[in-house]
Amino acid sequence: MSPERFFLELTPPDLSLSQQPHVVIVGGGFAGLKAAHALAGKPVRVTLIDRRNFNLFQPLLYQVASGLVSETDVASPLRQMVGQAPNVQILLGEVDDLDPEAREVIFNNRRYRYDHLILAAGATSSYFGHDDWRPLATPMKTLEDAAAIRRQVLNALEEAEQTPDPEQRKLLQAVVVIGGGPTGCELAASLNDLMRHTLERAFKQLDPQQCTVTLVDPGDRVLRAMDPQLSAAAGNRLLHNGVQLLLGGRVRSIEPGRVVVDTAAGERVLEAHTICWTAGVSASPLGKRLGECCSGVTVDRGGRVVVEPDFSIPGHPEIRVVGDLCSFGHTADGKPLPGMAGPAVQMGGWVAKDILARIEGREHAPFTFTDFGSMAVVGPLFAVADLRGLKVSGALGWLLWGLAHLAFMPDTENRFTLLTKWLWVIATRERSALVISEAAGGSGPG
């Protein structure tokens, strides 16, 4: 017997909004936050629902995992970001079901009515059908994941400092990162620098040169989505800094402290205390649920909802799906937009403006995506960047990467904090967030 769902009716933040259209936004990530910003102060009632009370700047999670910055440097409280607007209300909870016919979302065992719905619930890590690997290979999607990786690495080094057995010490000083995209490359590069250089004077019994970071990817090069020239530059820099690359390798199995990889040359067994997973993502289960309860809705293999040019779904123009949860293929080349911060921000802002235009009976220009390019950091003061055809690598690439990320960071205070910590690392090579904290329910082993 399904649990009883109580209807939730809340007094609008401002009584003057009681007769205004109600826009419910599910998810406070890049797309949801941008939509809320665009609707703040407008003649609509806005409710933003998220299971966390903060916006997470995911592109810098790897810096939390490697001790460059702390958790609070990449997380901004939603109530401070948009909750102070008179027409915006923040509710904490996880939407686990939808009733499109009644125009209600269901969360915390309550039903909540909307006039317009923006689904921006994001994505989770995908293990391609091997969910039994999740406890053994920590993903990189949440703040808890990043903290778990940092805790694993630092605890392993502490244990290695006291271990007389050289083979056991070698295992403790080894890390395997699975996935050669931007997240995997940045995580591998930063962990390698942490273990080989930042801590070389702090541990007396360890040889930094015995620390190994191995990056595994099934392709023939890292950063396959980028220009081959930049991809080659990134791979060469990783190798130069000591990161081992295992390309053309598909993971067959993961066991505690052990990864078995199939390659063209045969089986490779990698032994490492810390195993990290950055190889794939899967859309929020809300995408699948939407496909089940709305006829005509198509969901792709990754669980993303195939949307109309205005991000709506067939038969329900009041429902918009944006960010990592949507598959938007109305592009010049027909390829869906990638699940990155840039597209998500542009989607969220456009949908908010389109809803306002529809309410006011105005025409609104069609959505067009402006691709500002892609970039990745692969070593200290070294990044590769493809900015609309301008291909840059090295220190200039790192400078452009830093400026772009500071510009995208939604919280002004965090911008100054990050800049200060980055400059400190450049000057001293010392990291500011190397405290080992107790596990708090992260998804990976601690």
TADA-V794085 format. One record per backbone hydrogen bond with DSSP energy under -0.5 kcal/mol. CO is the residue of the C=O (numbers start at 1). NH is the residue of the N-H. E is the energy in kcal/mol with one decimal. If there is no record, write none. Layout:
# TADA-V794085
co->CO nh->NH e->E
co->CO nh->NH e->E
This chain:
# TADA-V794085
co->4 nh->6 e->-0.6
co->6 nh->111 e->-2.8
co->7 nh->9 e->-0.6
co->8 nh->10 e->-0.5
co->14 nh->17 e->-2.8
co->15 nh->18 e->-1.6
co->17 nh->20 e->-1.8
co->21 nh->23 e->-0.6
co->21 nh->45 e->-2.9
co->22 nh->24 e->-0.6
co->22 nh->115 e->-2.8
co->22 nh->116 e->-2.3
co->23 nh->25 e->-0.5
co->23 nh->47 e->-2.5
co->24 nh->26 e->-0.5
co->24 nh->118 e->-2.9
co->25 nh->27 e->-0.7
co->25 nh->49 e->-3.1
co->26 nh->120 e->-2.8
co->29 nh->33 e->-2.6
co->30 nh->34 e->-1.8
co->31 nh->35 e->-2.2
co->32 nh->36 e->-2.3
co->33 nh->37 e->-2.5
co->34 nh->38 e->-2.3
co->35 nh->39 e->-1.6
co->36 nh->40 e->-1.2
co->39 nh->42 e->-2.0
co->42 nh->44 e->-2.5
co->44 nh->46 e->-0.5
co->45 nh->23 e->-3.5
co->46 nh->89 e->-2.4
co->47 nh->25 e->-3.2
co->47 nh->49 e->-0.6
co->48 nh->91 e->-2.6
co->49 nh->27 e->-2.9
co->50 nh->93 e->-2.2
co->53 nh->78 e->-2.3
co->53 nh->79 e->-0.5
co->55 nh->76 e->-2.4
co->56 nh->58 e->-1.5
co->57 nh->60 e->-1.7
co->58 nh->61 e->-2.3
co->60 nh->63 e->-0.9
co->60 nh->64 e->-1.0
co->61 nh->64 e->-0.7
co->61 nh->65 e->-2.2
co->62 nh->66 e->-1.5
co->63 nh->68 e->-2.0
co->63 nh->69 e->-1.4
co->64 nh->67 e->-1.2
co->67 nh->433 e->-2.1
co->68 nh->432 e->-0.7
co->70 nh->73 e->-1.1
co->71 nh->74 e->-1.4
co->74 nh->57 e->-3.1
co->76 nh->55 e->-3.2
co->77 nh->80 e->-0.5
co->77 nh->81 e->-1.7
co->78 nh->82 e->-2.8
co->78 nh->83 e->-1.7
co->82 nh->85 e->-1.7
co->85 nh->88 e->-1.7
co->87 nh->46 e->-2.8
co->89 nh->48 e->-2.8
co->91 nh->50 e->-1.8
co->91 nh->93 e->-0.6
co->93 nh->95 e->-0.6
co->94 nh->96 e->-0.5
co->94 nh->108 e->-0.6
co->97 nh->106 e->-2.5
co->99 nh->103 e->-0.9
co->99 nh->104 e->-2.0
co->103 nh->114 e->-2.4
co->104 nh->99 e->-2.8
co->105 nh->107 e->-0.5
co->105 nh->112 e->-2.4
co->106 nh->96 e->-2.0
co->106 nh->97 e->-1.2
co->107 nh->110 e->-1.7
co->109 nh->6 e->-2.0
co->110 nh->107 e->-2.2
co->111 nh->8 e->-3.8
co->112 nh->105 e->-2.5
co->116 nh->24 e->-2.8
co->117 nh->119 e->-0.6
co->117 nh->320 e->-3.1
co->118 nh->26 e->-2.9
co->118 nh->120 e->-0.7
co->119 nh->322 e->-2.6
co->120 nh->29 e->-0.6
co->122 nh->284 e->-2.3
co->124 nh->282 e->-3.5
co->127 nh->130 e->-1.5
co->130 nh->133 e->-2.3
co->131 nh->134 e->-1.1
co->133 nh->136 e->-1.5
co->133 nh->137 e->-2.1
co->136 nh->138 e->-0.5
co->138 nh->277 e->-3.1
co->142 nh->146 e->-1.9
co->143 nh->147 e->-2.2
co->144 nh->148 e->-2.2
co->145 nh->149 e->-2.1
co->146 nh->150 e->-2.2
co->147 nh->151 e->-2.4
co->148 nh->152 e->-2.4
co->149 nh->153 e->-2.5
co->150 nh->154 e->-2.5
co->151 nh->155 e->-2.5
co->152 nh->156 e->-2.3
co->153 nh->157 e->-2.1
co->154 nh->158 e->-2.2
co->155 nh->159 e->-2.3
co->156 nh->160 e->-2.5
co->157 nh->161 e->-1.8
co->158 nh->162 e->-0.5
co->159 nh->162 e->-1.2
co->160 nh->163 e->-1.1
co->162 nh->164 e->-0.6
co->164 nh->166 e->-0.6
co->165 nh->169 e->-2.3
co->166 nh->170 e->-2.0
co->167 nh->171 e->-1.8
co->168 nh->172 e->-2.2
co->169 nh->173 e->-1.5
co->171 nh->174 e->-1.5
co->171 nh->273 e->-1.9
co->173 nh->212 e->-1.9
co->174 nh->273 e->-0.7
co->174 nh->274 e->-1.6
co->175 nh->214 e->-2.6
co->176 nh->178 e->-0.5
co->176 nh->276 e->-3.0
co->177 nh->179 e->-0.6
co->177 nh->216 e->-2.8
co->178 nh->278 e->-3.2
co->180 nh->223 e->-3.1
co->181 nh->185 e->-2.7
co->182 nh->186 e->-2.6
co->183 nh->187 e->-2.5
co->184 nh->188 e->-2.6
co->185 nh->189 e->-2.5
co->186 nh->190 e->-2.2
co->187 nh->191 e->-2.6
co->188 nh->192 e->-2.1
co->189 nh->193 e->-2.0
co->190 nh->194 e->-2.3
co->191 nh->195 e->-2.5
co->192 nh->196 e->-2.4
co->193 nh->197 e->-2.1
co->193 nh->198 e->-2.0
co->194 nh->199 e->-1.5
co->197 nh->200 e->-1.1
co->199 nh->203 e->-1.4
co->206 nh->208 e->-0.7
co->207 nh->210 e->-2.5
co->208 nh->211 e->-1.6
co->212 nh->175 e->-2.5
co->213 nh->244 e->-2.8
co->214 nh->177 e->-3.0
co->214 nh->216 e->-0.6
co->215 nh->246 e->-3.0
co->216 nh->179 e->-3.4
co->217 nh->248 e->-1.0
co->217 nh->249 e->-1.9
co->219 nh->248 e->-2.1
co->223 nh->226 e->-1.9
co->227 nh->231 e->-2.7
co->228 nh->232 e->-2.6
co->229 nh->233 e->-1.8
co->230 nh->234 e->-2.5
co->231 nh->235 e->-2.5
co->232 nh->236 e->-2.6
co->233 nh->237 e->-2.0
co->234 nh->238 e->-2.4
co->235 nh->239 e->-2.3
co->236 nh->240 e->-2.6
co->237 nh->241 e->-2.0
co->238 nh->242 e->-0.6
co->238 nh->243 e->-2.5
co->239 nh->242 e->-1.1
co->244 nh->215 e->-3.3
co->244 nh->246 e->-0.5
co->245 nh->247 e->-0.6
co->246 nh->217 e->-2.1
co->246 nh->249 e->-0.5
co->250 nh->262 e->-3.1
co->253 nh->260 e->-2.7
co->255 nh->258 e->-2.5
co->257 nh->272 e->-1.0
co->258 nh->255 e->-3.2
co->259 nh->261 e->-0.5
co->259 nh->270 e->-3.2
co->260 nh->252 e->-3.1
co->260 nh->253 e->-1.4
co->261 nh->263 e->-0.5
co->261 nh->268 e->-3.0
co->262 nh->250 e->-2.5
co->263 nh->266 e->-1.5
co->266 nh->263 e->-1.5
co->268 nh->261 e->-3.3
co->268 nh->270 e->-0.6
co->269 nh->271 e->-0.5
co->270 nh->259 e->-2.9
co->270 nh->272 e->-0.5
co->273 nh->275 e->-0.5
co->274 nh->176 e->-2.4
co->275 nh->138 e->-1.9
co->276 nh->178 e->-2.7
co->276 nh->278 e->-0.5
co->280 nh->126 e->-2.0
co->282 nh->124 e->-3.8
co->284 nh->287 e->-2.0
co->284 nh->288 e->-0.5
co->285 nh->289 e->-2.2
co->286 nh->290 e->-2.3
co->287 nh->291 e->-1.8
co->288 nh->292 e->-1.5
co->289 nh->293 e->-1.8
co->290 nh->294 e->-1.2
co->294 nh->297 e->-1.3
co->298 nh->306 e->-2.9
co->300 nh->303 e->-2.2
co->302 nh->283 e->-2.9
co->304 nh->300 e->-2.7
co->305 nh->307 e->-0.6
co->305 nh->327 e->-3.4
co->308 nh->311 e->-2.5
co->311 nh->321 e->-2.7
co->312 nh->308 e->-2.7
co->313 nh->316 e->-2.2
co->316 nh->313 e->-1.1
co->316 nh->319 e->-1.8
co->318 nh->117 e->-2.9
co->318 nh->320 e->-0.5
co->319 nh->313 e->-0.7
co->320 nh->119 e->-3.4
co->322 nh->325 e->-1.0
co->323 nh->326 e->-1.6
co->325 nh->305 e->-2.9
co->326 nh->328 e->-0.6
co->327 nh->307 e->-1.6
co->327 nh->329 e->-0.8
co->328 nh->337 e->-1.6
co->329 nh->331 e->-1.8
co->331 nh->334 e->-0.6
co->338 nh->340 e->-2.0
co->340 nh->344 e->-1.8
co->341 nh->345 e->-2.6
co->342 nh->346 e->-2.0
co->343 nh->347 e->-2.7
co->344 nh->348 e->-2.6
co->345 nh->349 e->-2.2
co->346 nh->350 e->-2.2
co->347 nh->351 e->-2.7
co->348 nh->352 e->-1.8
co->349 nh->353 e->-1.8
co->350 nh->354 e->-2.5
co->351 nh->355 e->-2.4
co->352 nh->356 e->-1.9
co->353 nh->357 e->-2.3
co->354 nh->358 e->-2.4
co->355 nh->359 e->-2.4
co->356 nh->360 e->-2.1
co->357 nh->362 e->-3.2
co->358 nh->361 e->-0.8
co->369 nh->371 e->-0.7
co->370 nh->372 e->-0.8
co->374 nh->386 e->-3.1
co->376 nh->384 e->-2.6
co->379 nh->382 e->-2.1
co->382 nh->378 e->-2.1
co->382 nh->379 e->-0.8
co->383 nh->394 e->-1.1
co->384 nh->376 e->-2.3
co->385 nh->387 e->-0.6
co->385 nh->392 e->-2.9
co->386 nh->374 e->-1.7
co->386 nh->388 e->-0.9
co->387 nh->390 e->-1.7
co->389 nh->391 e->-0.8
co->390 nh->387 e->-2.8
co->390 nh->392 e->-0.6
co->392 nh->385 e->-3.0
co->394 nh->383 e->-1.7
co->394 nh->398 e->-1.9
co->395 nh->399 e->-2.3
co->396 nh->400 e->-2.4
co->397 nh->401 e->-2.5
co->398 nh->402 e->-2.8
co->399 nh->403 e->-2.4
co->400 nh->404 e->-2.4
co->401 nh->405 e->-2.4
co->402 nh->406 e->-2.2
co->403 nh->407 e->-2.0
co->404 nh->408 e->-2.0
co->405 nh->409 e->-1.7
co->410 nh->412 e->-0.5
co->411 nh->415 e->-1.5
co->412 nh->416 e->-1.7
co->413 nh->417 e->-2.1
co->414 nh->418 e->-2.8
co->415 nh->419 e->-2.3
co->416 nh->420 e->-2.3
co->417 nh->421 e->-2.3
co->418 nh->422 e->-2.8
co->419 nh->423 e->-2.3
co->420 nh->424 e->-2.0
co->421 nh->425 e->-2.2
co->422 nh->426 e->-2.3
co->423 nh->427 e->-2.1
co->424 nh->428 e->-2.4
co->424 nh->430 e->-0.5
co->425 nh->429 e->-2.6
co->435 nh->437 e->-0.8
